[in-house]
């Protein structure tokens, strides 16, 4: 029965093409009132008008704006995030919610951070494994955001760093893995081929060059990524609804980024 629940929830995140556009708006847990999310409810109103599949946010924010999103998009609950930008250790991301709370709030998945290569790597892997065990009981998928870090990895974009990170995340229970793009189609294909779970690519800090950003998304999907989980490059864009729709054209419609640039 747990398996059936997980499949139903995954089907609400991934469309029939097995791809997804997730917009991450969970940044407040780390940055506070980050630019673009100062008026959270207003930004959510804009985003749910776009052709997206899911929003990722903390359980507390789900509680505050559930009326704005109910019946419109799938929800992924970010259930860790104690490493603030002014804290002594930004990667000390401990749990802020239980899986049970996320389920009670109507979430279709939960998400946690891991930092492979960091000095806290073993503790963070244990966190993922514990969350995966609890999630199994409720039939809810787990998204692991895996960001390679020093001292183990000086470059988080290498094939070796990402293969290591994504594969272990799946071995420890992740149903979806969110990672950076290597910057090269061939090397990213090699990452995708050894990770037996859907990969979604992150956006990171807002890019100054929109064409470069869209090219990255297009290449990642071409290489086998099943979608995106983008935050700042959408909600900090002057027209977040439009940018989210553009991502959907690339992910779900197979549009080449060059076709879209002329429309911006």
Secondary structure, 3 states (H helix, E strand, C coil): CHHHHHHHHHHHHCCCCCCEEEEECCCHHHHCCCCCCCCHHHHHHHHCCCCCCEEEEEHHHHHHHHHHHCCCCEEEEECECCCCCCCCCCCCCCECCCHHHHHHCCCCEEEEEECCCCCCHHHHHHHHHHHHHHHHHHCCEEEEEECCCCCCCCCCCCHHHHHHHHHHHHHCCCCEEEECCCCCHHHHHHHHHCCCCEEEEECCCCCCCHHHHHHHHHHHHHCCCCEEEECHHHHCCCCHHHHHHHHHHHHHHCCCHHHHHCCC
